[in-house]
């Protein structure tokens, strides 16, 4: 017997509700035939909300029972919350994973051994570039978060605006094969300052902070991963000097 659900979602010339589309997709994946009722104007939407005494759309009804919005629908099907609240390492994991895959791809394309010294060099350089891009997306937001734990930025706020450019320069310099003396000092400097700052804030002062490594307003906790980013920079600098 076919299971049927009624979905009311906002679809206008100016706006298509993303949660309406997600609700429809979830219902279909759960084996429901969807009666898709599109609210094509603000007036229709407001009238629907007033009629059913709800504050938002979409709204799903199953067997005459109002289930609710997209989050309510996920809970109904025991899918858990759509978005995890609190701290998460997901952004950093995504960046490191993509950087590693690109490094492996570059070696594959040039017929080099997949796991080699160049793989590590490319991985670190690409990670630095990708992390710098995240910071440069919103320098103001990044600076607001960065100056709460970086020791140099606390004393000289402008350093927070210099840091992402220095990180990008070091990463690009490694990829381009610049002379070690042009790149390594920058990488070593920002890496040492960053490592000392994170270690002090997390392991000495025991402060619970959010890391600005993937840009401002992130939910990445300041800790081991943040320290790893800085250790990468220090290691990269030393590697450039040791392997001319």
HUZIKA-V995045 format. One line per field, one symbol per residue. phi: phi as a letter, one per 30 degrees, with the letter a starting at -180 (. if undefined). A space follows every 10 residues. Layout:
BEGIN
phi: ???
END
This chain:
BEGIN
phi: .ddbbcccbd bbdcacdddd dddddddddd icdcdccccc addedddddd dchbcbbdbc bbhicddkdd dddddechci ddbddidace eddddddddd dddddddddc hcdecadddd dddddddddd ddedddeadd ddddddddbd dddddbeddd ddeddddddd ddddddidee ddceeddddd ddeddddded ddccdhdcbc dcdcjdidcd ddledddded dedddddddd ddbd
END
